[in-house]
Amino acid sequence: MTQYIHAPMINVNEEDATLVEWFKQPDDMIHVGELLCVLETTKSTFELNAEASGYFHPRANMHRRQKAT
């Protein structure tokens, strides 16, 4: 079953984040809690950890989460 990686909304005023570094390669096995990547906004840098275990299969087409109104 596919599990998508979603970056949490840190600040309601922040819409964009830059992917600074990936720690996993395609087809790597990942486990809950493992560090996947580092994201950076204009105000902070934070780590994103895996919420599920499985194999990492990055997608070329990233989807942007829509801001709730």
C-alpha positions as a Markdown table, in Angstrom:
| # | Residue | x | y | z |
|---|---|---|---|---|
| 1 | Met | 0.0 | 0.0 | 0.0 |
| 2 | Thr | 1.3 | 3.4 | -0.9 |
| 3 | Gln | 2.0 | 6.0 | 1.9 |
| 4 | Tyr | 2.6 | 9.5 | 0.9 |
| 5 | Ile | 5.1 | 11.8 | 2.6 |
| 6 | His | 3.5 | 15.1 | 3.7 |
| 7 | Ala | 5.4 | 17.9 | 5.2 |
| 8 | Pro | 3.6 | 19.4 | 8.2 |
| 9 | Met | 2.5 | 23.0 | 8.0 |
| 10 | Ile | 4.8 | 24.7 | 10.5 |
| 11 | Asn | 3.5 | 28.2 | 10.2 |
| 12 | Val | 0.2 | 29.4 | 8.6 |
| 13 | Asn | 2.1 | 32.2 | 6.8 |
| 14 | Glu | 4.7 | 29.8 | 5.3 |
| 15 | Glu | 3.6 | 28.2 | 2.0 |
| 16 | Asp | 6.9 | 27.1 | 0.6 |
| 17 | Ala | 9.7 | 24.9 | 1.8 |
| 18 | Thr | 13.0 | 24.0 | 0.2 |
| 19 | Leu | 14.2 | 20.4 | 0.2 |
| 20 | Val | 17.8 | 20.7 | 1.6 |
| 21 | Glu | 18.9 | 17.1 | 1.7 |
| 22 | Trp | 17.5 | 13.6 | 1.2 |
| 23 | Phe | 18.8 | 10.8 | 3.4 |
| 24 | Lys | 17.3 | 7.9 | 1.5 |
| 25 | Gln | 17.9 | 6.6 | -2.0 |
| 26 | Pro | 15.2 | 5.1 | -4.3 |
| 27 | Asp | 14.2 | 1.6 | -3.2 |
| 28 | Asp | 15.8 | 1.9 | 0.3 |
| 29 | Met | 13.9 | 0.2 | 3.1 |
| 30 | Ile | 12.7 | 2.8 | 5.6 |
| 31 | His | 11.4 | 2.3 | 9.2 |
| 32 | Val | 9.0 | 4.4 | 11.3 |
| 33 | Gly | 10.9 | 7.3 | 12.8 |
| 34 | Glu | 13.8 | 7.3 | 10.4 |
| 35 | Leu | 15.1 | 10.6 | 9.1 |
| 36 | Leu | 14.0 | 11.1 | 5.5 |
| 37 | Cys | 15.0 | 14.6 | 4.7 |
| 38 | Val | 15.6 | 18.2 | 5.9 |
| 39 | Leu | 13.3 | 21.0 | 4.8 |
| 40 | Glu | 13.9 | 24.7 | 5.1 |
| 41 | Thr | 11.5 | 27.7 | 5.2 |
| 42 | Thr | 12.3 | 31.3 | 5.4 |
| 43 | Lys | 12.1 | 31.1 | 9.2 |
| 44 | Ser | 13.2 | 27.6 | 10.1 |
| 45 | Thr | 14.8 | 24.3 | 9.2 |
| 46 | Phe | 13.3 | 21.0 | 10.3 |
| 47 | Glu | 13.7 | 17.3 | 9.8 |
| 48 | Leu | 11.0 | 15.1 | 8.4 |
| 49 | Asn | 10.8 | 11.5 | 9.8 |
| 50 | Ala | 9.0 | 8.5 | 8.3 |
| 51 | Glu | 5.5 | 7.9 | 9.6 |
| 52 | Ala | 5.4 | 4.3 | 8.2 |
| 53 | Ser | 7.8 | 1.5 | 7.3 |
| 54 | Gly | 8.3 | 0.3 | 3.7 |
| 55 | Tyr | 10.3 | 0.9 | 0.6 |
| 56 | Phe | 11.1 | 4.5 | -0.6 |
| 57 | His | 9.9 | 5.2 | -4.1 |
| 58 | Pro | 10.1 | 8.9 | -4.9 |
| 59 | Arg | 7.8 | 10.3 | -7.5 |
| 60 | Ala | 8.9 | 12.8 | -10.2 |
| 61 | Asn | 5.7 | 14.7 | -10.0 |
| 62 | Met | 5.2 | 16.3 | -6.6 |
| 63 | His | 1.8 | 17.5 | -5.6 |
| 64 | Arg | 1.4 | 20.8 | -3.8 |
| 65 | Arg | -1.0 | 20.7 | -0.9 |
| 66 | Gln | -3.7 | 23.3 | -1.1 |
| 67 | Lys | -4.0 | 25.8 | 1.6 |
| 68 | Ala | -7.3 | 25.6 | 3.5 |
| 69 | Thr | -9.4 | 28.7 | 3.3 |
